C-alpha cells in the first residue's frame, strides 16, 4: 500500500474498529500524522519566536502569544481531535492484523512500558491468512 492509499484508506474507515490493517497502512498513516503534526508545531514555535516579549526583571521575559502562535495552537487542537478516532481505529485494526484484541490499546495507560509493548505489537508481522478478525488486509 502506498502513502496516499494508506491515508485515504484510514480516513475512509474513519471509525471502523473491525477488520485488519497492514503494517504499511499503519506506518504510512502514522508518518503522515507525525509530519502534519510537526509542521503545526514548527508554525507554533515560529509564532512564539515572533511574539512580543516584555522584560519583567533583568534576564527574565514574559512572552505574550502572538496571533500566529494562537492560530497554530487552535489548529493543533483541531488536528488532534479530528484524528483521535481514526488513529485509535487504525491502531486497533493493526492489533487485529497480528491476531490480538483491540483491548490491548488500554496498555497506553500503563506508563511508558505499555506504550512500548504497543509499538512492538505494531511492528509484528501479520498473521498469515484469515484470523478471528477477518481476511488479511491484502485480500480484503
Secondary structure as UniProt FT lines:
FT   HELIX           3..12
FT   TURN            13..15
FT   HELIX           23..49
FT   STRAND          53..57
FT   TURN            58..59
FT   STRAND          60..63
FT   HELIX           67..97
FT   TURN            98..99
FT   HELIX           102..109
FT   HELIX           111..123
FT   TURN            132..133
FT   TURN            137..139
//
